[in-house]
Amino acid sequence: MTSEQQAAQSASAPTIFVLYGASGDLSRRLVMPSFFELARLGRLPQQWRLVGSGRGEMSHEEFRGHVRAALEEFGPQPSEGPWDDFAAHLLFAGGGFDDADPGRLPDVLAQAREELDGDARLVHYLAVPPGAFLSMTKGFECHGLVEGATVVYEKPYGTSLESFEELDAQVQRVFDESQVFRIDHFLAFEAMQDVIHARFANPWLAAVWNREHVAQVQIDIAETLDVAQRASFYDATGAFLDMIVTHLFQMAATVAMEPPADLGPGSLQAARDAALQDFRELDPDEVVLGQFEGYLDIDGVPADSRTDTLAAARLWIDNDRWRGVPFLLRSGKRMSADEQRITLVLRDVADGPYAGAGVQPATISFSLLEGGAVDVAMTVRRPGVEGGLAQGTASLPLGELDGATPAPPYAHLIEHVLTGDRSLFTGVEGLRAAWTCIERFSAQRPQVQPYAPGSWGPQAADALAEPGQWFLR
Ligand SMILES: NC(=O)c1ccc[n+]([C@@H]2O[C@H](COP(=O)([O-])OP(=O)(O)OC[C@H]3O[C@@H](n4cnc5c(N)ncnc54)[C@H](OP(=O)(O)O)[C@@H]3O)[C@@H](O)[C@H]2O)c1
């Protein structure tokens, strides 16, 4: 059987999807809407059930109301899809789930299995805080829910090298690696996928994708919002752990990867992991942590908190393609703009009549927002008898391409889990390399510096880009 046939077969098998943490923020805001989106697109298996799991109690009917309320708040609206049919597929299992007690899950799974024809396969989706991953993983083993199942871990998979190793040892003991999917949802944004596809589909782009032509790579995930809704979670985590070592490292590795042998799921994951293994250990002197003024006044934030609400880092990748090219990573709250952008800043003109003339460097930039966009900025002659040079930007909004139907990251991720495609998921060797890369930083965290709300962070973060400057400033 070819891998395409295998994928089609597993996508069409009766499936029971168990969503642990179904009452939580992630489930309501991102997972449930994407499930409904896939139902609207007819991309779910013919026979399926979604079992919400949680420590509280809810009837199946109350859970359907909970999912409906999530769709009404975050879309797509129930009226925009097959709501009644969708709702009939939803069940709830209360009483929690861990190694000590499976709660109501075994009974509800038995009910779901009875409702479906044949052997249903199980997908466990852990949308719970990472502190619950270990006991749930043990629970799958204790309660006989491992064989033939797929398990999906949210990020972060570990919170340090030590906790990563402890979790992964448990996961590898219980599951075969082929059963395990580890999410980093930034890999599934439309424009993020185009960092790979546009690069390898356009030889001119692939030709400049190296140290000879690229002066800097910049990755910015900036938010104007503060942390009001999730203050206690945020204060225990901070921008560096929440964003840099997870999302921005994976994005940097996607930019940095060597051409994979093919676009198959294993090849892409392996290429990204290999790039992560070339990351040089982060130097604490090349990391800036910031805290916006007013953060300590937010309800739920301790008065003496030293948590970073912004982190910026200069990362180096020790291989032939990228040696000497800084990868500048920055993410924070209460910043000047809402942006999610990867920018390759190309080198200054080195020879010819414009050498040394101070021509602004060209940039190739991928925006992840909305349906995604690719922006190419270059210098041209300013039209008119006076002449001179000007820089202009050609923008390609991906969502406006013929036939484009941009989907949210979680719709891509769930569909990939159902078809067994690992290309958008993090690999275990890459995650180990990421946690290893921040060991020295974790032992010698720099002081947190204040910054003005609505700015791009402390001045020291700007200085990381010198002698260049941040594309977003
Ligand atoms: N929210 C986001 O935007 C986002 C983005 C990317 C990744 N993630 C990741 O997704 C996961 C869930 O995030 P979230 O924001 O949805 O978290 P959350 O709202 O704090 O928790 C999700 C649910 O998990 C259950 N839960 C909480 N503590 C638990 C425990 N100790 N043991 C078992 N269940 C527990 C709770 O449901 P019950 O009380 O009903 O049991 C809770 O509603 C986390 O790993 C997070 O890092 C979240």
Ligand as a Chemical Component Dictionary entry (heavy atoms), coordinates in Angstrom:
data_LIG
# 
_chem_comp.id                   LIG 
_chem_comp.type                 NON-POLYMER 
_chem_comp.pdbx_formal_charge   0 
_chem_comp.three_letter_code    LIG 
# 
loop_
_chem_comp_atom.comp_id 
_chem_comp_atom.atom_id 
_chem_comp_atom.alt_atom_id 
_chem_comp_atom.type_symbol 
_chem_comp_atom.charge 
_chem_comp_atom.model_Cartn_x 
_chem_comp_atom.model_Cartn_y 
_chem_comp_atom.model_Cartn_z 
_chem_comp_atom.pdbx_ordinal 
LIG N1  N1  N 0  -4.466  29.057 25.174 1  
LIG C1  C1  C 0  -3.662  29.198 24.143 2  
LIG O1  O1  O 0  -3.737  30.153 23.380 3  
LIG C2  C2  C 0  -2.582  28.179 23.874 4  
LIG C3  C3  C 0  -1.790  28.340 22.732 5  
LIG C4  C4  C 0  -0.824  27.383 22.441 6  
LIG C5  C5  C 0  -0.679  26.297 23.284 7  
LIG N2  N2  N 1  -1.449  26.178 24.393 8  
LIG C6  C6  C 0  -1.264  25.000 25.252 9  
LIG O2  O2  O 0  -2.494  24.273 25.324 10 
LIG C7  C7  C 0  -2.653  23.692 26.602 11 
LIG C8  C8  C 0  -3.958  24.175 27.207 12 
LIG O3  O3  O 0  -3.922  25.581 27.307 13 
LIG P1  P1  P 0  -5.147  26.413 27.880 14 
LIG O4  O4  O 0  -4.772  27.841 27.722 15 
LIG O5  O5  O -1 -6.407  25.931 27.301 16 
LIG O6  O6  O 0  -5.045  26.026 29.411 17 
LIG P2  P2  P 0  -6.131  26.164 30.554 18 
LIG O7  O7  O 0  -7.309  26.913 30.073 19 
LIG O8  O8  O 0  -5.393  26.644 31.757 20 
LIG O9  O9  O 0  -6.464  24.621 30.850 21 
LIG C9  C9  C 0  -7.204  23.809 29.980 22 
LIG C10 C10 C 0  -8.063  22.866 30.790 23 
LIG O10 O10 O 0  -7.272  21.862 31.352 24 
LIG C11 C11 C 0  -7.895  21.393 32.547 25 
LIG N3  N3  N 0  -6.865  21.366 33.589 26 
LIG C12 C12 C 0  -6.279  22.415 34.195 27 
LIG N4  N4  N 0  -5.349  22.000 35.080 28 
LIG C13 C13 C 0  -5.356  20.652 35.018 29 
LIG C14 C14 C 0  -4.644  19.631 35.696 30 
LIG N5  N5  N 0  -3.718  19.920 36.594 31 
LIG N6  N6  N 0  -4.922  18.347 35.388 32 
LIG C15 C15 C 0  -5.847  18.036 34.457 33 
LIG N7  N7  N 0  -6.569  18.964 33.794 34 
LIG C16 C16 C 0  -6.319  20.240 34.073 35 
LIG C17 C17 C 0  -8.999  22.373 32.885 36 
LIG O11 O11 O 0  -10.240 21.752 32.572 37 
LIG P3  P3  P 0  -11.168 21.098 33.706 38 
LIG O12 O12 O 0  -11.107 22.000 34.902 39 
LIG O13 O13 O 0  -12.505 21.056 33.025 40 
LIG O14 O14 O 0  -10.592 19.761 33.957 41 
LIG C18 C18 C 0  -8.765  23.520 31.936 42 
LIG O15 O15 O 0  -9.949  24.131 31.511 43 
LIG C19 C19 C 0  -1.418  24.090 27.416 44 
LIG O16 O16 O 0  -0.470  23.054 27.323 45 
LIG C20 C20 C 0  -0.928  25.331 26.712 46 
LIG O17 O17 O 0  0.448   25.536 26.880 47 
LIG C21 C21 C 0  -2.404  27.083 24.700 48 
# 
loop_
_chem_comp_bond.comp_id 
_chem_comp_bond.atom_id_1 
_chem_comp_bond.atom_id_2 
_chem_comp_bond.value_order 
_chem_comp_bond.pdbx_ordinal 
LIG N1  C1  SING 1  
LIG C1  O1  DOUB 2  
LIG C1  C2  SING 3  
LIG C2  C3  SING 4  
LIG C2  C21 DOUB 5  
LIG C3  C4  DOUB 6  
LIG C4  C5  SING 7  
LIG C5  N2  DOUB 8  
LIG N2  C6  SING 9  
LIG N2  C21 SING 10 
LIG C6  O2  SING 11 
LIG C6  C20 SING 12 
LIG O2  C7  SING 13 
LIG C7  C8  SING 14 
LIG C7  C19 SING 15 
LIG C8  O3  SING 16 
LIG O3  P1  SING 17 
LIG P1  O4  DOUB 18 
LIG P1  O5  SING 19 
LIG P1  O6  SING 20 
LIG O6  P2  SING 21 
LIG P2  O7  DOUB 22 
LIG P2  O8  SING 23 
LIG P2  O9  SING 24 
LIG O9  C9  SING 25 
LIG C9  C10 SING 26 
LIG C10 O10 SING 27 
LIG C10 C18 SING 28 
LIG O10 C11 SING 29 
LIG C11 N3  SING 30 
LIG C11 C17 SING 31 
LIG N3  C12 SING 32 
LIG N3  C16 SING 33 
LIG C12 N4  DOUB 34 
LIG N4  C13 SING 35 
LIG C13 C14 SING 36 
LIG C13 C16 DOUB 37 
LIG C14 N5  SING 38 
LIG C14 N6  DOUB 39 
LIG N6  C15 SING 40 
LIG C15 N7  DOUB 41 
LIG N7  C16 SING 42 
LIG C17 O11 SING 43 
LIG C17 C18 SING 44 
LIG O11 P3  SING 45 
LIG P3  O12 DOUB 46 
LIG P3  O13 SING 47 
LIG P3  O14 SING 48 
LIG C18 O15 SING 49 
LIG C19 O16 SING 50 
LIG C19 C20 SING 51 
LIG C20 O17 SING 52 
# 
